[in-house]
Amino acid sequence: MLNASVPIDPILENASANAPEYVRIVSITLTHLNDRALFQPIARKITPIKPTDYPLFRKIVLIDLIDSYRTIAHASPTLSPHPQATTSPLPLTIAGSDSGGGAGIQADLRTFAMHCVHGTSAITCVTAQNTLGVTHVEAMPPSTVAQQIDAVVSDIGVDAVKLGMLLNAEIMQVVIDRIAAHGITALVVDPVMVSRTGAVLIDDAAIATLRDRVIPHAAIVTPNRYEAEILSGLEINDLDTMQRAAQVIHTLGAQAVLVKGGAMADLACGVDVWFDGDRLKILRTETIDTTHTHGTGCTLAAAIAALIARDGGDGLDLVRRAKIFVTEALRHSLAIGSGQGPVGHFYPLLPPSNLRP
């Protein structure tokens, strides 16, 4: 089967000078049969690499997902040999519930499903929200959160964990206690404390606990621009300060930091910064012109966790692949409700006529 681990530095980082002499570029042909999209991989080589080749790379994630579907369908030896049962990678999301279905555990579980892994969940809070905003938040008792985690780990098991909205210091403390007790190290932390518009969502005690107790356990932490400002103490207004913030946040104990810059005003494309103590990388992606971006951060962190659980390997490579998934979900975002709609997680299942260029 096709291995979709394709070098994408030349596109995501515009680093043509550092590109290998040959790079395998993967594209797909779409046909339509019996109302189902069929995907056929085609591999070819080109040299040199040019930014104009990006449209081919943006289909890699489809190949990646479909390769997983085929693996499951053909009962690969990596799965259970029993003809009536297969096993699955097992990511767990510990986050809040979004009644509108755009973010939180709802977005996480859809993302897990689209990566062909069995997602489990522990709900930290219940929100009443829709595309127009949040009208009510109810925290779960910390003991209830702990019991959910223990129930999943003790029976089903966990290969990776994604942390989202933890809401308060008490929940954060019990979550970290349970993660430590179960020896979980594959932890992706989306440090939900500031919205994309800059509104602070949690109190000072929770911010301190997140910084001092949660982040040191993270394999990868994914703050947005405003969260990175709080965690680093720096004002982020350009690419240079994004890079400095990533380095400062790394000193808090996370193995790797991904600062999400989004579409900053002085840059022509979406840009994130990765730092793992060794590699400082600028990850550039196409900016999608849409207002329907609800759940973007949740989806990215969940995709990273799904890939860790399913494939493992280099964190930077997994982040690049997760970013492609999010970019395509943004391209196929949903105009539902009267406000900000969610990203479109199910785009690989759309018939070819509905795929957006």
Secondary structure, 3 states (H helix, E strand, C coil): CCCCCCCCHHHHCCCHHHCCCCEEEEEEEEEEECCEEEEEEEEEEECCCCHHHHHHHCCHHHHHHHHHHHHHHCCCCCCCCCCCCCCCCCEEEEEEEECCCCCHHHHHHHHHHHCCCCCEEEEEEEEEEECCEEEEEEECCHHHHHHHHHHHHHHCCCCEEEECCCCCHHHHHHHHHHHHHCCCCCEEECCCCECCCCCECCCHHHHHHHHHHHHHHCCEECCEHHHHHHHHCCCCCCHHHHHHHHHHHHCCCCCCEEEECCCCCCCCCEEEEEECCCCEEEEEECCCCCCCCECHHHHHHHHHHHHHHHCCCCHHHHHHHHHHHHHHHHHCCCCCCCCCCECCCCHHHCCHHHCCC
